[in-house]
Amino acid sequence: MNKRALLKGRDVISGSLAECYLKIKDRRYNFMSGLDFEGSFEKTVSQVPILGRTGKANKTTGWSGKYKMKVHYNTSIMRMLLLHYKDTGEDTYFEIQVTNEDPTSAIGRQTVIFIDCLANGGVLSKFDAKSEYLDEEIEGTFDDFKIPEEFTLLEGM
């Protein structure tokens, strides 16, 4: 019988056990009202002509970072950043730190810090009389990131 390594169910990470923190100026907030978050990295790929070839080659020439998150509508932190920009013209850059750790899993923890984040905009006010709870989406960009903690490779990888 073929003995190959397989992923164990316990090594799949629970999505609800993450932690999320915002660092705005000198203040750090536990952003526990988060419902979901995704930070993405997109390469800028340019097609370049090559002498002697009929087709073009591809060359990575840069990258951009984006994030999106859904949060419970129960904090004014992001709205205050928008108000500050409206009143002063000064945008506020901040950090988002996301840590995934599931104590049942053998992979340990991973932390990613998104640096020089900006919010693209946001909800100023809302209500929904038929809703069980209110949430809102926040989207933005980041200019840099670091990964101070990375998952451990699983046995068999």
Contacts in CASP RR format, 6 or more apart in sequence:
PFRMAT RR
TARGET T0000
AUTHOR 0000-0000-0000
METHOD contacts of the structure
MODEL  1
MNKRALLKGRDVISGSLAECYLKIKDRRYNFMSGLDFEGSFEKTVSQVPI
LGRTGKANKTTGWSGKYKMKVHYNTSIMRMLLLHYKDTGEDTYFEIQVTN
EDPTSAIGRQTVIFIDCLANGGVLSKFDAKSEYLDEEIEGTFDDFKIPEE
FTLLEGM
5 154 0 8 1.000
5 155 0 8 1.000
5 156 0 8 1.000
5 157 0 8 1.000
7 154 0 8 1.000
8 106 0 8 1.000
8 154 0 8 1.000
10 104 0 8 1.000
10 105 0 8 1.000
10 106 0 8 1.000
11 105 0 8 1.000
11 106 0 8 1.000
11 107 0 8 1.000
11 154 0 8 1.000
12 105 0 8 1.000
13 100 0 8 1.000
13 102 0 8 1.000
13 105 0 8 1.000
13 107 0 8 1.000
14 102 0 8 1.000
14 104 0 8 1.000
15 100 0 8 1.000
15 102 0 8 1.000
17 100 0 8 1.000
17 101 0 8 1.000
17 102 0 8 1.000
17 103 0 8 1.000
18 37 0 8 1.000
18 98 0 8 1.000
18 99 0 8 1.000
18 100 0 8 1.000
18 101 0 8 1.000
19 30 0 8 1.000
19 97 0 8 1.000
19 98 0 8 1.000
19 99 0 8 1.000
19 101 0 8 1.000
20 30 0 8 1.000
20 31 0 8 1.000
20 32 0 8 1.000
20 34 0 8 1.000
20 37 0 8 1.000
20 69 0 8 1.000
20 96 0 8 1.000
20 97 0 8 1.000
20 98 0 8 1.000
20 99 0 8 1.000
21 28 0 8 1.000
21 29 0 8 1.000
21 30 0 8 1.000
21 31 0 8 1.000
21 96 0 8 1.000
21 97 0 8 1.000
22 28 0 8 1.000
22 29 0 8 1.000
22 31 0 8 1.000
22 77 0 8 1.000
22 94 0 8 1.000
22 95 0 8 1.000
22 96 0 8 1.000
22 97 0 8 1.000
23 29 0 8 1.000
23 94 0 8 1.000
23 95 0 8 1.000
23 97 0 8 1.000
24 77 0 8 1.000
24 81 0 8 1.000
24 92 0 8 1.000
24 94 0 8 1.000
25 92 0 8 1.000
25 94 0 8 1.000
29 77 0 8 1.000
31 71 0 8 1.000
31 77 0 8 1.000
31 96 0 8 1.000
33 71 0 8 1.000
33 72 0 8 1.000
33 74 0 8 1.000
33 75 0 8 1.000
34 69 0 8 1.000
34 70 0 8 1.000
34 71 0 8 1.000
34 72 0 8 1.000
35 69 0 8 1.000
35 70 0 8 1.000
35 71 0 8 1.000
35 72 0 8 1.000
35 135 0 8 1.000
36 69 0 8 1.000
36 70 0 8 1.000
37 67 0 8 1.000
37 68 0 8 1.000
37 69 0 8 1.000
37 96 0 8 1.000
37 98 0 8 1.000
38 67 0 8 1.000
38 68 0 8 1.000
38 69 0 8 1.000
39 65 0 8 1.000
39 66 0 8 1.000
39 67 0 8 1.000
39 68 0 8 1.000
39 98 0 8 1.000
39 112 0 8 1.000
39 114 0 8 1.000
39 142 0 8 1.000
40 65 0 8 1.000
40 66 0 8 1.000
40 67 0 8 1.000
41 63 0 8 1.000
41 64 0 8 1.000
41 65 0 8 1.000
41 145 0 8 1.000
42 63 0 8 1.000
42 64 0 8 1.000
42 65 0 8 1.000
42 66 0 8 1.000
43 60 0 8 1.000
43 62 0 8 1.000
43 63 0 8 1.000
44 60 0 8 1.000
44 61 0 8 1.000
44 62 0 8 1.000
44 63 0 8 1.000
44 64 0 8 1.000
45 58 0 8 1.000
45 59 0 8 1.000
45 60 0 8 1.000
45 61 0 8 1.000
46 58 0 8 1.000
46 59 0 8 1.000
46 60 0 8 1.000
46 61 0 8 1.000
47 56 0 8 1.000
47 57 0 8 1.000
47 58 0 8 1.000
47 59 0 8 1.000
48 56 0 8 1.000
48 57 0 8 1.000
48 58 0 8 1.000
48 59 0 8 1.000
49 55 0 8 1.000
49 56 0 8 1.000
50 56 0 8 1.000
50 57 0 8 1.000
64 141 0 8 1.000
65 141 0 8 1.000
65 142 0 8 1.000
65 143 0 8 1.000
65 145 0 8 1.000
66 139 0 8 1.000
66 140 0 8 1.000
66 141 0 8 1.000
66 142 0 8 1.000
67 96 0 8 1.000
67 114 0 8 1.000
67 117 0 8 1.000
67 139 0 8 1.000
67 140 0 8 1.000
67 141 0 8 1.000
67 142 0 8 1.000
68 137 0 8 1.000
68 138 0 8 1.000
68 139 0 8 1.000
68 140 0 8 1.000
69 137 0 8 1.000
69 138 0 8 1.000
69 139 0 8 1.000
70 135 0 8 1.000
70 136 0 8 1.000
70 137 0 8 1.000
70 138 0 8 1.000
71 135 0 8 1.000
71 136 0 8 1.000
71 137 0 8 1.000
71 138 0 8 1.000
72 133 0 8 1.000
72 134 0 8 1.000
72 135 0 8 1.000
73 123 0 8 1.000
73 126 0 8 1.000
73 133 0 8 1.000
73 134 0 8 1.000
73 135 0 8 1.000
73 136 0 8 1.000
74 134 0 8 1.000
78 119 0 8 1.000
78 122 0 8 1.000
78 138 0 8 1.000
79 122 0 8 1.000
79 123 0 8 1.000
79 124 0 8 1.000
81 92 0 8 1.000
81 94 0 8 1.000
81 119 0 8 1.000
82 119 0 8 1.000
82 121 0 8 1.000
82 122 0 8 1.000
82 124 0 8 1.000
84 90 0 8 1.000
84 92 0 8 1.000
85 91 0 8 1.000
85 92 0 8 1.000
91 118 0 8 1.000
93 116 0 8 1.000
93 117 0 8 1.000
93 118 0 8 1.000
94 117 0 8 1.000
95 113 0 8 1.000
95 114 0 8 1.000
95 115 0 8 1.000
95 116 0 8 1.000
95 117 0 8 1.000
96 113 0 8 1.000
96 114 0 8 1.000
96 117 0 8 1.000
96 142 0 8 1.000
97 111 0 8 1.000
97 112 0 8 1.000
97 113 0 8 1.000
97 114 0 8 1.000
98 111 0 8 1.000
98 112 0 8 1.000
98 114 0 8 1.000
99 109 0 8 1.000
99 110 0 8 1.000
99 111 0 8 1.000
99 149 0 8 1.000
100 109 0 8 1.000
100 110 0 8 1.000
100 151 0 8 1.000
101 108 0 8 1.000
101 109 0 8 1.000
101 110 0 8 1.000
102 108 0 8 1.000
106 152 0 8 1.000
106 154 0 8 1.000
106 155 0 8 1.000
107 151 0 8 1.000
107 152 0 8 1.000
107 153 0 8 1.000
107 154 0 8 1.000
108 151 0 8 1.000
108 152 0 8 1.000
109 149 0 8 1.000
109 151 0 8 1.000
110 147 0 8 1.000
110 149 0 8 1.000
110 150 0 8 1.000
110 151 0 8 1.000
111 147 0 8 1.000
111 148 0 8 1.000
111 149 0 8 1.000
112 145 0 8 1.000
112 146 0 8 1.000
112 147 0 8 1.000
113 145 0 8 1.000
113 146 0 8 1.000
113 147 0 8 1.000
113 148 0 8 1.000
114 142 0 8 1.000
114 144 0 8 1.000
114 145 0 8 1.000
115 142 0 8 1.000
115 143 0 8 1.000
115 144 0 8 1.000
115 145 0 8 1.000
115 146 0 8 1.000
116 142 0 8 1.000
116 143 0 8 1.000
116 144 0 8 1.000
117 140 0 8 1.000
117 141 0 8 1.000
117 142 0 8 1.000
117 143 0 8 1.000
118 140 0 8 1.000
118 141 0 8 1.000
118 142 0 8 1.000
119 138 0 8 1.000
119 139 0 8 1.000
119 140 0 8 1.000
120 139 0 8 1.000
120 140 0 8 1.000
120 141 0 8 1.000
121 138 0 8 1.000
121 139 0 8 1.000
121 140 0 8 1.000
122 136 0 8 1.000
122 137 0 8 1.000
122 138 0 8 1.000
123 136 0 8 1.000
123 137 0 8 1.000
126 134 0 8 1.000
126 136 0 8 1.000
127 134 0 8 1.000
128 134 0 8 1.000
END
